[in-house]
């Protein structure tokens, strides 16, 4: 297995429905090694690096 295969298998993207906006989904990136959320597509994370509900449900480091 080469290095690029290891990087691809290290992360998983999980869709979690927003608690605030109906029909909106957060795209949470989970590190498979630690089992914790490391990033999210929502503006809480992208504008202020604050973990959102979706990240907290997976586990935030």
C-alpha positions in Angstrom: 0.0 0.0 0.0 1.5 3.3 -1.0 1.3 6.6 1.1 -1.6 8.1 -0.8 -3.8 5.1 -0.1 -3.0 5.4 3.6 -4.0 9.1 3.6 -7.3 8.4 1.8 -8.3 5.7 4.3 -7.4 7.9 7.3 -10.4 10.2 7.0 -14.2 9.7 6.7 -16.8 12.3 5.8 -20.0 12.0 7.7 -23.2 13.9 6.9 -25.1 15.0 10.0 -28.4 17.0 9.8 -28.3 20.5 11.4 -30.3 20.9 14.6 -30.9 24.6 13.7 -31.7 24.5 10.0 -34.1 21.8 8.6 -32.7 20.1 5.5 -29.2 21.4 6.0 -26.4 18.8 6.5 -23.0 19.3 8.1 -20.1 17.5 6.3 -18.0 16.4 9.3 -14.5 15.0 8.7 -13.6 12.3 11.1 -10.0 11.0 11.7 -10.3 7.2 11.6 -7.2 6.8 13.7 -8.5 8.8 16.7 -12.2 8.5 16.0 -12.6 12.2 16.5 -14.0 15.0 14.3 -11.3 17.3 13.0 -13.3 19.6 10.6 -16.7 20.6 9.4 -18.3 22.4 6.5 -20.5 24.7 8.7 -19.8 28.4 9.3 -19.3 27.8 13.1 -16.1 25.9 12.2 -15.0 27.7 9.0 -15.4 31.2 10.4 -14.5 30.7 14.0 -13.1 27.2 14.6 -15.9 26.5 17.1 -17.1 22.9 17.1 -20.7 22.6 16.0 -23.3 20.1 17.2 -22.3 17.7 14.4 -18.7 17.6 15.5 -19.6 17.2 19.1 -21.8 14.1 18.3 -18.8 12.4 16.7 -16.3 13.6 19.3 -14.2 16.6 19.0 -10.5 16.6 20.1 
